[in-house]
Amino acid sequence: MGAPGVPAARASAGPRSNPVGSSARRGFEPVNVLRRHRPFGNGSARQTRVSRRCAALDCRTVSDLRMPEVAEEAVHSALEAVDSVAPGVPLLAEKVNELAARRLERQQSRVREQMTYKVSAIAASVGVTALAITAVYYRFSWHMRDGAEFPTVEAIATLLLTVGGVVGMEMWARWAHRVLWHDYLPGWALHKSHHEPRVGPFEANDIYAVANALPAMGLCLYGFLTPSLMGGVCFGAGLGITLFGIMYMFIHDGLVHRRFPVGPIADVPYLRRVAVAHQLHHSEKYGGVPWGMFLGPQELEAVGAKDELDRMVAAQTPRKP
C-alpha cells in the first residue's frame, strides 16, 4: 500500500524522470576520493603511486575539498607524481595547477555562499520568531485591555491550530511537491532549479518559501485584529505555518542541502533519517518518494524502502571511537 497522497501505481513504478532529466547528483554525500580510484590493475608501483596521488584532484563535488590546505597538499602531490613519471613536462604541470586553482576558487565561493545564506536564515528566523512572540503577547493583552477575562478558549484554539498548522503544512507540502512542483510544468519551471547544481546562494525554487509565507502573514494579521474564537483559530494557523517554515529551512536547506551549517541539529538521529530520506527523493529511485519532508521516512517504509533507508543512515552515521 502506497504512502498517503501517493498512488499505488506511482509508488511501485520504476525510476521517475523529470522534464529536464535525472536529478540524482546534487552533491549530498562527501566523496572519499582516495577510495574511489583503484590502482591500474597489476601495473608497476609507479603507476599505483600516480593513480593514488592524482585521485585527489578528481573530485565530483566542491565539498570534497573542505579546507584549502587539503587542496594545496593535493596539488603538491599531483605535481610530484607528474615529475616522477615524466620530468620536464611544464604544460602538464601547468594544467594540474590550473585545475587545483579552479577548485580552490569554487570552494572559497561555496564558503561565501554558505555564509550569505546562513546570515539570511538566522536573521529571518530570529526576526520572525521575535515578531510572533510579540504578536501573541499583544494579541491577548490588547483584547483584555478593558478588564475582560483571559480568553481561555481562544488561547486553546490558538495552541491547537499552531500544532495543526505544522502537521497540515507537512501534508500540503507532500501533495504540492508531487502535483504542483513536479507534475505541473509551470511549477516545475521554478522547482527544477532545486534539482540542478546551484549557482550562488539562492535559487529560483526559493520563491515557494515566499509564496507560503503570504497566507501565514494574512492569517496572523486577521487573527491579531479579530477578538473572537475564529480570530484565535486563524492566528494559530498562521503561527503553525510560520513555525513549519522555520523548521523546514533549517532541516531541508541547512541539514540536507548544506546551504549553511546547522550544528548539533545534525546529531539528532531522527533528523538524520529525514535527511537521508530526502536524498532518496533526489535520487528518484522510488519514483520521487518521499514527497514530504518530516514524515519522509514513513513514506519510504510504505513503499518497501525501509531496509535501504536504514542501510544509508548507518553508512552516514559517524562511528563512535
C-alpha positions in Angstrom: 0.0 0.0 0.0 1.4 3.4 -1.0 2.1 6.3 1.2 -0.8 8.8 1.8 -1.1 11.1 -1.2 1.0 8.8 -3.4 -1.0 6.5 -5.8 -0.1 2.8 -5.5 0.8 2.6 -9.2 3.2 5.6 -8.8 4.8 4.1 -5.6 5.5 0.8 -7.3 6.7 2.3 -10.5 10.2 2.4 -11.7 12.5 5.4 -11.8 10.7 8.6 -12.4 12.1 11.1 -14.9 11.7 14.9 -14.8 11.3 17.1 -17.8 15.0 18.2 -17.6 16.4 14.7 -16.8 17.7 12.9 -13.7 18.5 14.8 -10.5 20.4 12.0 -8.9 23.5 14.0 -8.2 23.4 17.2 -6.2 26.5 16.6 -4.0 24.7 15.4 -0.8 27.4 13.0 0.3 31.1 13.9 0.5 33.1 11.6 -1.6 36.1 9.9 -0.3 38.2 10.5 -3.4 41.1 8.4 -2.2 38.9 5.3 -2.2 37.1 6.0 -5.4 40.1 5.0 -7.6 41.9 1.8 -7.6 45.5 1.2 -8.9 45.9 0.3 -12.6 45.4 -3.5 -12.3 48.7 -5.2 -11.9 50.8 -2.3 -13.2 54.0 -1.0 -11.8 54.5 0.5 -8.4 55.0 3.9 -10.1 51.6 3.6 -11.8 49.9 2.8 -8.5 51.6 5.7 -6.8 50.5 8.1 -9.6 46.9 6.9 -9.6 46.5 7.3 -5.8 48.0 10.8 -5.8 46.2 12.1 -8.9 42.9 10.7 -7.5 43.0 13.6 -5.0 42.2 16.0 -7.9 39.4 14.0 -9.4 36.6 15.3 -7.1 32.9 15.3 -8.1 31.8 17.9 -5.7 33.1 21.1 -4.1 32.6 19.6 -0.7 35.3 17.0 -1.4 37.9 19.8 -0.7 36.8 21.2 2.6 40.0 23.0 3.5 42.4 25.0 1.3 45.3 23.1 2.9 43.8 19.8 1.6 43.7 21.2 -1.9 47.2 22.6 -1.6 48.5 19.2 -0.5 46.7 17.5 -3.4 48.4 20.0 -5.8 51.9 19.3 -4.5 51.2 15.5 -4.6 50.0 15.6 -8.1 53.0 17.8 -9.3 55.3 15.3 -7.6 53.7 12.4 -9.3 53.9 14.2 -12.7 57.6 15.0 -12.2 58.3 11.4 -11.2 56.6 9.9 -14.3 57.5 12.5 -16.9 60.0 15.1 -15.8 60.3 18.2 -17.7 56.6 18.5 -18.9 55.7 22.0 -17.9 52.5 22.1 -19.8 51.0 19.2 -17.9 52.1 20.6 -14.6 50.5 24.0 -15.5 47.2 22.2 -16.3 47.3 20.5 -12.9 48.0 23.8 -11.2 45.2 25.5 -13.1 42.7 22.7 -12.2 43.6 23.0 -8.5 43.3 26.7 -8.6 39.8 26.5 -10.0 38.7 24.0 -7.4 40.1 26.3 -4.6 38.2 29.2 -6.1 34.9 27.2 -6.2 35.5 26.1 -2.6 36.0 29.6 -1.4 32.9 30.7 -3.4 30.9 28.0 -1.6 32.1 29.2 1.8 30.9 32.7 0.9 27.5 31.4 -0.3 27.0 29.4 2.8 27.8 32.5 5.0 25.4 34.6 3.0 22.5 32.1 3.3 23.3 31.4 6.9 23.1 35.1 7.8 19.9 35.4 5.9 18.4 32.3 7.6 19.3 33.3 11.1 18.2 36.9 10.6 14.9 35.8 9.2 14.3 33.2 11.9 15.2 35.5 14.8 13.1 38.3 13.3 10.1 36.2 12.6 10.3 34.4 16.0 10.5 37.7 17.9 7.6 39.1 15.9 5.5 36.0 16.6 6.2 36.1 20.3 5.4 39.8 20.4 2.2 39.3 18.4 1.0 36.6 20.8 1.6 38.7 23.8 -0.1 41.8 22.4 -3.0 40.0 20.9 -4.2 38.7 24.2 -3.2 41.7 26.3 -4.8 44.1 23.8 -8.1 42.2 23.9 -8.0 42.2 27.7 -7.3 46.0 27.9 -10.9 46.8 29.2 -10.6 44.4 32.1 -12.0 41.5 30.2 -11.2 38.0 31.4 -8.4 36.0 29.8 -9.8 34.3 26.6 -9.0 30.7 27.6 -11.0 29.2 24.7 -9.2 31.4 22.2 -5.8 30.6 23.7 -6.5 26.8 23.5 -7.7 27.2 19.9 -4.6 29.1 19.0 -2.4 26.5 20.5 -4.2 23.6 18.8 -4.1 25.3 15.5 -0.5 26.1 15.8 0.3 22.3 16.1 -2.4 21.6 13.4 -0.8 24.2 11.1 2.6 22.4 11.3 1.0 19.0 10.6 -1.2 20.4 7.9 1.8 22.0 6.1 3.6 18.7 6.0 0.5 17.2 4.3 0.2 20.2 2.0 3.9 20.1 1.1 3.7 16.4 0.3 0.8 17.0 -2.1 2.1 20.2 -3.6 5.6 18.9 -4.1 4.3 16.0 -6.3 1.4 17.5 -8.1 2.3 21.2 -8.4 6.1 21.2 -8.4 6.9 18.1 -10.4 3.9 17.1 -12.5 2.8 20.6 -13.3 5.1 22.1 -15.9 4.8 25.8 -14.8 5.6 24.7 -11.2 8.5 22.5 -12.4 9.9 25.5 -14.2 10.8 27.0 -10.8 11.4 23.8 -8.9 13.8 22.4 -11.4 16.4 24.8 -10.1 16.4 22.8 -6.9 17.3 19.6 -8.8 20.2 21.2 -10.6 23.6 22.5 -9.4 23.1 25.8 -7.7 25.0 28.9 -8.8 25.0 31.5 -6.0 23.5 31.4 -2.5 19.8 31.4 -3.8 17.8 29.5 -6.4 14.5 30.1 -8.2 12.8 27.4 -6.1 13.2 29.8 -3.1 10.2 31.7 -4.4 7.9 28.9 -3.0 9.1 29.9 0.6 7.8 33.4 -0.1 4.6 32.1 -1.5 3.9 30.0 1.6 4.7 33.0 3.8 1.9 35.2 2.4 -1.0 33.1 3.7 0.7 32.8 7.0 1.0 36.6 7.3 -2.6 37.1 6.3 -3.9 34.6 8.8 -1.8 36.1 11.6 -2.9 39.7 10.8 -6.6 38.7 10.7 -6.3 36.7 13.9 -4.4 39.5 15.6 -7.1 42.1 14.8 -10.1 39.8 15.4 -11.0 39.2 19.2 -13.1 36.0 18.7 -12.7 32.3 18.5 -12.3 32.5 14.7 -9.6 35.0 15.2 -7.8 32.7 17.6 -8.1 29.8 15.1 -6.7 31.9 12.2 -3.9 33.3 14.4 -2.9 29.8 15.5 -2.9 28.5 11.9 -0.7 31.4 10.8 1.7 30.7 13.6 1.8 27.0 12.7 2.7 27.7 9.0 5.4 30.1 10.2 6.8 27.5 12.6 6.8 24.9 9.9 8.7 27.3 7.5 11.4 27.9 10.1 11.8 24.1 10.8 11.8 23.4 7.0 14.5 26.0 6.4 16.9 24.6 9.0 16.3 20.9 8.2 15.9 21.0 4.4 18.2 23.8 3.4 20.7 23.5 6.2 20.9 19.8 7.2 20.0 18.2 3.9 21.4 20.5 1.2 24.1 22.1 3.4 23.4 25.6 2.4 24.6 26.6 5.8 25.9 24.7 8.9 23.3 23.6 11.4 25.5 22.5 14.3 24.0 19.9 16.8 20.9 19.5 14.7 22.9 17.1 12.5 23.4 14.8 15.5 19.6 14.2 16.1 19.0 10.6 15.0 15.5 11.1 13.5 16.6 14.2 11.7 19.4 12.2 10.1 16.8 9.8 8.8 14.8 12.7 7.4 17.8 14.0 5.6 18.7 10.6 4.1 15.1 10.1 3.1 15.2 13.4 1.2 18.4 12.3 -0.6 16.4 9.3 -1.9 13.8 11.7 -3.2 16.5 13.4 -5.3 17.8 10.1 -6.5 14.3 9.3 -7.9 14.9 5.6 -7.1 11.3 5.2 -5.8 9.5 7.4 -8.3 10.2 10.5 -6.4 9.1 9.2 -3.0 9.2 10.7 -0.4 7.4 13.9 -1.4 7.0 15.2 2.2 9.8 16.2 4.5 9.4 15.4 8.2 7.4 12.2 7.5 9.6 11.2 4.6 10.9 8.0 6.4 7.3 6.8 6.9 6.6 7.4 3.1 9.6 5.2 2.3 8.6 2.5 4.6 5.2 2.4 2.9 6.8 1.6 -0.4 9.1 -1.0 1.0 12.3 1.0 1.2 12.9 0.8 4.9 15.9 -1.5 4.6 17.7 0.8 2.2 16.9 3.8 4.3 18.4 2.0 7.4 21.5 1.0 5.4 22.1 4.5 4.2 21.6 6.1 7.6 24.0 3.6 9.1 26.6 4.3 6.4 26.4 8.1 7.0 26.3 8.0 10.8 29.7 8.7 12.3 31.1 5.8 14.3 32.0 6.4 17.9 35.7 5.8 18.7 
